[in-house]
Amino acid sequence: MKLISASQLDDQALEVFFEGSWNTFSEQQSLREYGRLIDYQGEYKAFFALIPVEKSGYWLKSLYIKDGVPGSFPLAIIETAIAMASEQKGTGLFIHSHQPALDTLLSLLEFQKEPSPAFPEGQDLTEGQWWTKKLRTGTHEH
């Protein structure tokens, strides 16, 4: 699993990954700036954006996973996002879920359900549940 910054790719590569829908995304600039494609066995198989939000938090947004990856892939991506947000001195990671399987995974990873935070106001989000995980900053577990 190798992370590739979306900012290093041209629109054509993103258009191919998103099967022609890249140009319909209203937030292309932030998705390009904060997005990562995941190269798995030589193919782009997933995308996520880790967007800075209120009070040193990060929002794991626009998680797309294609077919042909192990069942552990969502877990690996979420763990990667936790590590990346921690490295950036983030204090919390927010995820908006609209899938029961993801809700279960987030609960197992000790995310907490949360009322809707203020930062996504004005964004067109599918009905779902907000989750957050407080991140430890400045400490390293051994």
C-alpha positions as CSV (number, residue, x, y, z in Angstrom):
1,M,0.0,0.0,0.0
2,K,1.6,3.2,-1.2
3,L,0.1,6.7,-0.7
4,I,0.3,9.2,-3.6
5,S,-0.6,12.8,-3.1
6,A,-3.4,13.9,-5.4
7,S,-1.6,17.2,-6.0
8,Q,1.1,15.2,-7.9
9,L,-1.4,13.9,-10.4
10,D,-3.0,15.5,-13.4
11,D,-6.8,15.7,-13.9
12,Q,-6.7,12.8,-16.3
13,A,-5.4,10.4,-13.6
14,L,-8.1,11.6,-11.2
15,E,-10.8,11.4,-13.9
16,V,-9.8,7.8,-14.6
17,F,-9.8,6.8,-10.9
18,F,-13.2,8.4,-10.3
19,E,-14.6,6.9,-13.6
20,G,-15.4,10.2,-15.2
21,S,-16.9,12.0,-12.3
22,W,-13.9,14.0,-11.1
23,N,-15.1,17.1,-13.0
24,T,-18.4,17.0,-11.2
25,F,-16.9,17.4,-7.7
26,S,-17.5,20.8,-6.2
27,E,-14.5,20.6,-3.9
28,Q,-11.7,19.7,-6.4
29,Q,-9.2,22.1,-4.9
30,S,-9.3,20.8,-1.4
31,L,-9.6,17.2,-2.6
32,R,-6.5,17.7,-4.7
33,E,-4.6,19.5,-2.0
34,Y,-5.4,17.1,0.9
35,G,-6.2,14.0,-1.1
36,R,-4.3,10.7,-1.3
37,L,-4.7,7.9,-3.8
38,I,-3.6,4.5,-2.6
39,D,-1.6,2.4,-5.0
40,Y,-2.2,-1.3,-4.3
41,Q,-0.3,-3.8,-6.4
42,G,0.3,-1.2,-9.1
43,E,-3.2,0.1,-9.4
44,Y,-5.0,3.0,-7.7
45,K,-7.5,1.3,-5.5
46,A,-8.6,3.9,-3.0
47,F,-8.8,7.6,-2.3
48,F,-9.2,9.7,0.8
49,A,-8.7,13.3,1.9
50,L,-7.5,14.4,5.3
51,I,-8.7,17.9,5.6
52,P,-7.7,20.3,8.4
53,V,-10.8,21.6,10.4
54,E,-11.6,23.4,13.6
55,K,-9.3,23.3,16.7
56,S,-6.5,21.3,15.1
57,G,-8.8,18.5,14.0
58,Y,-8.8,16.6,10.8
59,W,-11.7,15.3,8.7
60,L,-11.3,12.0,6.9
61,K,-13.4,12.8,3.9
62,S,-14.3,11.3,0.5
63,L,-13.2,7.8,1.3
64,Y,-13.5,5.7,-1.9
65,I,-12.4,2.1,-2.1
66,K,-12.6,0.1,-5.3
67,D,-13.2,-3.7,-5.6
68,G,-10.3,-6.1,-5.6
69,V,-8.7,-5.2,-2.3
70,P,-8.5,-7.2,1.0
71,G,-11.3,-6.8,3.5
72,S,-8.8,-5.2,5.9
73,F,-8.3,-2.2,3.5
74,P,-10.8,0.2,5.3
75,L,-9.1,-0.5,8.6
76,A,-5.7,0.1,7.1
77,I,-6.8,3.4,5.6
78,I,-8.4,4.6,8.9
79,E,-5.3,3.6,10.8
80,T,-3.2,5.5,8.3
81,A,-5.4,8.6,8.6
82,I,-5.0,8.4,12.5
83,A,-1.2,8.2,12.1
84,M,-1.1,11.1,9.6
85,A,-3.3,13.4,11.7
86,S,-1.2,12.6,14.8
87,E,2.0,13.4,12.9
88,Q,0.5,16.8,11.9
89,K,-0.2,17.4,15.7
90,G,-3.9,17.0,15.2
91,T,-6.1,16.8,18.3
92,G,-8.9,14.8,16.8
93,L,-10.1,12.9,13.7
94,F,-13.7,13.3,12.4
95,I,-15.4,10.8,10.1
96,H,-19.0,11.1,8.7
97,S,-20.4,7.6,8.2
98,H,-23.5,6.6,6.3
99,Q,-22.7,2.8,6.3
100,P,-23.5,0.4,9.1
101,A,-20.3,-1.6,8.4
102,L,-18.2,1.6,8.8
103,D,-20.1,2.5,12.0
104,T,-19.2,-0.9,13.5
105,L,-15.5,-0.5,12.5
106,L,-15.3,3.0,14.0
107,S,-16.9,1.8,17.2
108,L,-14.3,-1.0,17.5
109,L,-11.5,1.6,16.9
110,E,-12.8,3.6,19.9
111,F,-14.3,6.4,17.9
112,Q,-17.1,8.2,19.7
113,K,-20.4,9.3,18.2
114,E,-20.8,13.0,18.1
115,P,-23.4,15.6,17.2
116,S,-22.7,17.3,13.9
117,P,-19.7,19.6,14.2
118,A,-19.9,23.2,12.9
119,F,-17.2,22.9,10.1
120,P,-19.3,21.0,7.5
121,E,-22.0,23.6,7.4
122,G,-23.2,24.3,3.9
123,Q,-21.9,21.0,2.6
124,D,-24.2,18.5,1.0
125,L,-23.7,15.4,3.1
126,T,-25.6,12.1,3.0
127,E,-27.6,11.4,6.1
128,G,-25.4,9.6,8.6
129,Q,-23.5,9.6,11.9
130,W,-20.5,11.8,12.9
131,W,-17.7,10.0,14.7
132,T,-14.6,11.5,16.4
133,K,-11.4,10.1,17.9
134,K,-9.3,12.2,20.2
135,L,-5.6,11.9,19.2
136,R,-2.7,11.9,21.5
137,T,-0.2,14.6,20.7
138,G,3.4,14.8,21.8
139,T,3.4,11.3,23.3
140,H,4.7,8.1,21.8
141,E,3.6,4.7,23.0
142,H,6.2,1.9,23.2
